[in-house]
C-alpha cells in the first residue's frame, strides 16, 4: 500500500508571511503523495471588518451568516488557497487548489440548529476518496480550503481540522496515511506558557484525564478529537507539531506530540 501524508496548517502560520514561506519550502520538499489542508487565519476577519462584516464568534467558533459565507468563500477558496498554490508551483510542487465542491470532493450538510445556530456551517457527510486519489495518481498535490458543499448548490464553511481528519480517514482505505497537524506551538503542552512542556506521547485515556483536569482546553480539544477520530478510522499515525518541524514529522522523527490509540 502506497504512503500518503495529510498535513493541516493552522491559521496563525498562514497569517505570517515568513513562517508560511518556510512551511511551504518544507512541504514542497516532501516526496511522495501529500495533501495540504489549510485554515483561514485572521485574514477573513480583517477583510470582513473592512467590508462592514463584524465577526460573530461563540465558543471560539465562527457564526457563518450569508454575508460571512460570501466573504469566507472569497478569502478561503480564493485569496488564501490560490496564493498557497501559486507559491507551491514556484517551488516545483505541482499543487491544485480545491474546495469541497470541486470534483464533488467533500459533500456536507448544513449543521442542524441546536442551542446555537451556526448558520452556513457544514458537517461532513462524504469524502470522494476516488476523485482525490485520481489527483494524487496524476502527480498533483491537493490543497484543500475549509469549504464544502451540500450537493444542492450551497457552499458551506467547514472546520479545517475536521476536513483533515475526514480526508485522512477516507483515504486510509487506499493508502497508508499519516496525519500531521502543524501550528504555532511545539506540540500539545502541559503548560500553555512553556514551550518545553511538550507531551511527547498521548493516548486517548490520558487525553480524557488531561481534559478533565483542564490541562488541555479550548482550541486544542477539537484538534485532538479529530486526530483520535482519524486513528480509529484506520489512519496509521497522528502528530501535532510546530510548523517548522514538518520535515521531522513527515520523516517520522521524534518531534511534537505523537497520538496513540
C-alpha positions in Angstrom: 0.0 0.0 0.0 1.4 3.4 -1.0 2.0 6.1 1.6 0.2 9.4 1.9 0.7 12.3 4.3 -2.2 14.6 5.1 -1.0 17.9 6.6 -3.1 20.6 8.1 -1.7 24.0 8.6 -3.1 26.4 11.1 -4.3 30.0 10.5 -1.6 31.7 12.6 1.1 30.4 10.3 -0.8 31.5 7.3 -1.0 35.0 8.7 2.8 35.2 9.0 4.4 35.6 5.6 7.8 34.4 6.7 6.5 31.4 8.6 4.3 30.4 5.7 7.1 30.7 3.2 9.3 28.4 5.3 6.5 25.9 5.8 5.8 25.8 2.1 9.5 25.2 1.4 9.4 22.2 3.7 6.0 20.9 2.3 7.3 21.1 -1.3 10.5 19.1 -0.3 8.4 16.1 0.9 8.5 13.4 -1.7 5.5 11.1 -2.5 1.8 11.6 -2.1 0.8 14.5 0.1 -2.3 16.7 0.7 -2.4 20.1 2.4 -5.5 21.3 4.2 -5.4 24.9 5.3 -7.3 27.1 7.7 -8.4 30.7 7.3 -6.4 32.7 9.7 -7.2 36.3 10.6 -7.4 37.4 7.0 -11.1 36.7 6.8 -11.8 38.6 10.0 -9.7 41.6 8.9 -11.3 41.7 5.4 -14.7 41.3 6.9 -14.3 44.3 9.1 -13.3 46.4 6.0 -16.5 45.2 4.3 -18.5 46.1 7.4 -19.0 42.4 8.4 -18.2 42.1 12.1 -17.1 38.6 13.2 -19.6 36.6 15.3 -18.0 34.0 17.5 -19.4 31.6 20.1 -17.1 29.3 22.0 -14.2 30.1 19.6 -16.3 29.1 16.5 -17.3 31.5 13.8 -21.1 32.0 13.1 -21.4 32.0 9.4 -24.3 34.1 8.2 -25.0 34.8 4.5 -22.6 37.8 4.3 -19.9 36.0 6.2 -20.2 33.0 3.9 -19.7 35.1 0.8 -16.7 36.7 2.4 -15.0 33.4 3.5 -15.6 31.9 0.1 -13.6 34.8 -1.4 -10.8 34.6 1.2 -10.5 30.8 1.9 -11.3 29.5 -1.6 -9.7 32.4 -3.5 -7.1 34.6 -1.8 -5.5 32.1 0.6 -5.9 28.9 -1.4 -4.6 30.3 -4.7 -1.8 32.1 -3.0 -0.6 28.9 -1.5 -1.0 27.0 -4.8 1.0 29.7 -6.6 3.8 29.6 -4.0 4.0 25.8 -4.2 4.1 25.9 -8.0 7.1 28.3 -7.7 8.7 25.6 -5.6 8.2 22.9 -8.2 5.4 21.3 -6.3 2.5 20.6 -8.7 -0.3 21.7 -6.4 -4.0 22.0 -7.3 -6.4 24.1 -5.2 -9.8 22.6 -4.1 -12.9 23.3 -2.2 -15.3 20.5 -1.4 -17.4 21.4 -4.4 -14.5 20.8 -6.9 -14.8 17.3 -8.2 -17.6 16.8 -5.6 -14.7 16.0 -3.3 -16.3 16.8 0.0 -20.1 16.6 0.5 -21.6 18.0 3.7 -24.9 19.1 5.2 -25.8 22.3 6.9 -25.4 21.9 10.6 -28.7 21.2 12.4 -29.8 24.1 14.6 -29.5 23.2 18.3 -28.9 25.6 21.2 -26.7 27.6 18.8 -27.5 28.4 15.1 -24.1 28.3 13.4 -25.5 29.4 10.1 -24.0 28.2 6.9 -21.6 25.7 8.6 -21.2 22.2 7.1 -20.8 18.9 8.8 -19.1 16.4 6.5 -21.2 13.6 5.0 -18.9 12.0 2.5 -15.3 12.3 1.1 -14.9 11.4 -2.6 -11.7 9.4 -2.0 -11.6 8.1 -5.5 -11.6 11.6 -7.0 -8.9 12.8 -4.6 -6.8 9.7 -5.2 -7.0 10.3 -9.0 -5.4 13.6 -8.5 -2.6 12.1 -6.4 -2.1 9.4 -9.1 -1.7 12.2 -11.6 1.2 13.6 -9.6 -0.8 16.5 -8.2 -0.8 17.6 -4.5 -4.3 18.8 -3.5 -4.5 22.0 -1.4 -7.9 21.9 0.3 -9.7 25.1 1.5 -12.1 24.9 4.5 -15.2 25.0 2.3 -17.6 22.2 1.4 -20.9 21.9 -0.4 -24.3 20.2 0.1 -24.8 18.9 -3.4 -27.7 21.3 -3.9 -25.8 24.4 -4.9 -25.0 25.6 -1.4 -21.4 26.2 -0.2 -20.7 25.7 3.5 -18.0 26.8 5.9 -16.3 23.8 7.4 -13.7 23.3 10.1 -10.3 22.6 8.6 -9.2 20.3 11.4 -12.3 18.2 10.7 -11.6 18.2 7.0 -8.1 17.0 7.5 -9.3 14.2 9.8 -12.1 13.1 7.4 -9.9 13.2 4.3 -7.2 11.2 6.1 -9.7 8.6 7.3 -11.3 8.2 3.9 -8.0 7.8 2.1 -6.7 5.3 4.6 -8.7 2.7 2.7 -6.4 3.3 -0.3 -3.2 4.4 1.3 -1.1 4.1 4.4 -1.9 7.5 5.9 0.0 9.7 8.3 -1.9 12.8 9.6 0.0 15.8 10.8 -1.4 18.9 12.4 1.0 21.8 12.2 0.5 25.1 14.0 2.4 27.8 16.0 3.1 25.7 19.1 5.7 22.9 19.6 3.0 20.3 20.3 0.4 19.6 23.0 1.7 21.4 26.1 1.2 20.6 29.8 1.7 24.4 30.4 0.4 26.6 27.6 3.1 29.2 28.5 6.0 26.8 28.4 7.1 25.6 25.0 9.3 23.0 26.7 6.4 21.2 28.4 5.5 19.2 25.3 3.6 15.9 25.9 5.6 13.6 23.7 3.1 10.7 23.6 -0.7 10.9 24.3 -3.2 8.1 24.3 -7.0 8.6 24.5 -7.2 7.6 28.2 -4.5 10.1 29.2 -6.2 12.7 27.0 -9.5 12.4 28.7 -7.8 12.8 32.1 -5.9 15.9 31.0 -9.2 17.4 29.6 -11.0 16.8 32.9 -8.1 18.4 34.8 -8.2 21.4 32.5 -4.6 20.9 31.3 -5.9 20.6 27.7 -8.6 23.0 26.8 -10.2 25.4 24.3 -9.0 25.2 20.7 -6.7 22.2 21.3 -9.6 19.9 22.1 -11.3 19.8 18.6 -7.8 19.3 17.0 -7.0 16.3 19.2 -10.6 14.9 19.0 -10.3 15.0 15.2 -6.9 13.3 15.3 -8.1 10.5 17.5 -11.2 10.0 15.3 -8.8 9.5 12.3 -6.8 6.9 14.2 -9.9 5.0 15.0 -10.8 5.0 11.3 -7.6 3.5 10.2 -5.1 6.3 9.9 -1.6 5.0 10.8 -0.2 7.8 12.9 -1.3 11.2 14.2 1.0 14.0 15.2 0.6 17.6 16.4 3.7 19.7 16.0 5.3 23.1 15.4 5.0 24.1 11.7 8.8 24.5 11.4 9.2 20.8 12.4 7.2 19.5 9.5 10.1 17.7 7.8 10.9 15.8 11.0 7.2 14.8 11.5 7.0 13.8 7.8 10.1 11.6 8.3 8.5 10.1 11.4 11.3 11.5 13.6 10.7 12.5 17.2 9.0 15.9 17.4 5.8 17.4 18.8 3.1 15.1 20.2 2.5 11.7 18.8 -1.0 10.4 19.4 -1.6 6.7 20.2 -4.7 4.7 20.1 
